[in-house]
Structure formats: C-alpha cells, structure tokens
Amino acid sequence: LSTLDTIPCLLSPWSEWSDCSVTCGKGMRTRQRMLKSAAELGDCNEELEQAEKCMLPECPIDCELTEWSQWSECNTSCGKGHMIRTRMIKIEPQFGGTACPETVQRTKCRVRKCLRGPGMEKRRWKEAR
C-alpha cells in the first residue's frame, strides 16, 4: 500500500489567463487548473489558481470645473451693456477624457436709459471729476 503515497498529482493544464479585471488602469487577472487525480490518493498541495497584476492603458480623466461665479455688474452705467460670469478648471482632461466646455459666459444687460440732452455729457464730466 505504500506505493499509493507516491502517486503524483494529476492536474489539468492551466487555463488561459482571464481578462484583466478592469477596462483601463491597474487590475488583476487569474487562471485555474483542475485536480484530475482522486483526492483520496494522497494530499495534493499544488496551487489550483494563480493571480497576477495587469495594466491597461490609463483611464480617461474628464475635465472638471468649479461652479459658475455670480454674474458681474453690468459694464455700463446706462443703456445696453453686458455682464460676465466665469468658472475655473479643477481637473484638466487627460488620456482622451472629455474636453472642457466654456469657462466664460456673457449676457446682455440694460441699465436705465441714458439721458441725452444738451450739455448732459459736460455736466457728468464735471461730477465725475
């Protein structure tokens, strides 16, 4: 009966490596094999699964922006003008991530009508000084 102890493990060939566990960046992949000999024939300490790291191209990083600022004051004191608001880029896009949209917006504004009368411009000039 002592010959039974010397029966080697019968193992199937390793399977193909699995796909990487991620679609981009760092992940893991595994492969398996099966025990073909009956377990009663002695202990079989061979490993049945192996894992290794895998690296795919970097994941795309999309542009990230801050919230919009408040609208600025109207740029004229009377009549038609414009206001702007801005936002900052927090994260620049990389590895094919989505590009940044606009960071400045303009909109029209209208303050009270400008008074156009004789001598109005001169009078305002004196007040301003």
C-alpha positions as CSV (number, residue, x, y, z in Angstrom):
1,L,0.0,0.0,0.0
2,S,3.0,2.3,0.4
3,T,3.1,2.8,-3.4
4,L,-0.2,4.9,-3.2
5,D,1.7,7.7,-1.4
6,T,3.9,8.2,-4.4
7,I,1.2,8.8,-7.0
8,P,1.8,12.2,-8.3
9,C,-0.9,14.9,-8.5
10,L,-2.7,14.7,-11.8
11,L,-3.5,18.2,-12.9
12,S,-5.2,19.7,-16.0
13,P,-3.2,22.2,-17.9
14,W,-3.6,25.9,-16.8
15,S,-6.5,27.7,-18.4
16,E,-5.9,30.8,-20.4
17,W,-5.4,33.9,-18.3
18,S,-8.7,35.7,-17.7
19,D,-9.4,39.2,-19.0
20,C,-8.0,41.9,-16.8
21,S,-10.4,42.8,-14.0
22,V,-10.6,46.4,-15.2
23,T,-11.2,48.1,-18.6
24,C,-8.5,50.6,-18.0
25,G,-5.7,51.2,-15.5
26,K,-4.4,48.6,-13.0
27,G,-6.2,45.4,-12.3
28,M,-5.8,41.6,-11.8
29,R,-6.2,38.5,-13.9
30,T,-6.4,34.9,-12.9
31,R,-6.0,31.4,-14.3
32,Q,-7.1,28.0,-13.0
33,R,-6.4,24.3,-13.3
34,M,-8.3,21.3,-12.1
35,L,-7.2,18.3,-10.0
36,K,-7.7,15.2,-12.1
37,S,-6.5,12.6,-9.6
38,A,-8.8,11.4,-6.8
39,A,-8.1,13.3,-3.6
40,E,-8.2,10.1,-1.6
41,L,-4.9,9.1,-3.2
42,G,-2.9,11.5,-1.0
43,D,-2.6,15.1,-0.4
44,C,-2.1,17.3,-3.4
45,N,-0.6,20.7,-2.4
46,E,-0.3,22.1,-5.9
47,E,-1.9,25.5,-6.4
48,L,-5.1,25.4,-8.5
49,E,-5.3,29.2,-9.1
50,Q,-2.8,31.9,-9.9
51,A,-3.3,35.7,-10.0
52,E,-1.2,38.4,-11.4
53,K,-1.4,42.2,-11.9
54,C,-2.3,43.5,-15.3
55,M,-2.1,47.1,-16.6
56,L,-4.3,48.5,-19.4
57,P,-3.9,52.0,-20.9
58,E,-4.6,54.8,-18.4
59,C,-8.3,55.6,-17.8
60,P,-9.6,58.8,-19.4
61,I,-9.9,61.7,-17.0
62,D,-12.7,64.1,-17.8
63,C,-12.5,67.8,-17.4
64,E,-13.9,69.0,-14.1
65,L,-15.0,72.6,-13.4
66,T,-15.9,74.7,-10.4
67,E,-19.4,76.2,-10.1
68,W,-20.2,79.4,-12.0
69,S,-19.3,82.6,-10.3
70,Q,-22.0,85.2,-9.7
71,W,-22.8,87.5,-12.7
72,S,-20.6,90.6,-12.7
73,E,-22.1,94.1,-12.6
74,C,-23.3,95.5,-15.9
75,N,-20.3,97.1,-17.6
76,T,-22.2,100.3,-18.3
77,S,-23.9,102.8,-16.1
78,C,-26.7,103.4,-18.5
79,G,-28.0,101.8,-21.7
80,K,-27.1,98.4,-23.1
81,G,-24.1,96.5,-21.8
82,H,-23.0,93.0,-20.8
83,M,-22.2,91.0,-17.7
84,I,-19.9,88.0,-17.5
85,R,-19.5,85.1,-15.2
86,T,-16.7,82.6,-15.0
87,R,-15.7,79.2,-13.7
88,M,-12.3,77.6,-13.2
89,I,-10.9,74.3,-14.4
90,K,-10.3,72.0,-11.5
91,I,-9.0,69.0,-13.4
92,E,-7.6,69.2,-17.0
93,P,-8.7,66.3,-19.2
94,Q,-6.2,63.5,-19.8
95,F,-5.9,60.3,-21.8
96,G,-8.8,61.1,-24.1
97,G,-11.2,62.4,-21.4
98,T,-14.0,64.9,-22.2
99,A,-12.8,68.3,-23.1
100,C,-13.6,71.4,-21.0
101,P,-16.6,73.4,-22.0
102,E,-16.6,77.2,-21.9
103,T,-15.3,78.9,-18.8
104,V,-16.7,82.4,-19.5
105,Q,-20.3,83.3,-20.4
106,R,-21.6,86.8,-21.4
107,T,-25.2,88.0,-21.3
108,K,-26.7,91.3,-22.2
109,C,-27.9,93.7,-19.5
110,R,-29.7,97.0,-19.7
111,V,-29.5,99.8,-17.2
112,R,-31.8,102.8,-17.2
113,K,-31.9,104.8,-20.4
114,C,-29.0,107.1,-21.0
115,L,-30.2,110.8,-20.8
116,R,-29.3,112.5,-24.0
117,G,-29.8,116.3,-23.6
118,P,-27.8,119.4,-24.4
119,G,-24.9,119.7,-22.0
120,M,-25.5,116.4,-20.2
121,E,-22.1,114.9,-21.1
122,K,-20.3,118.0,-19.9
123,R,-22.2,118.1,-16.6
124,R,-21.5,114.4,-16.0
125,W,-17.8,115.0,-16.7
126,K,-17.6,117.7,-14.1
127,E,-19.4,115.5,-11.5
128,A,-17.0,112.6,-12.2
129,R,-14.0,114.8,-11.6
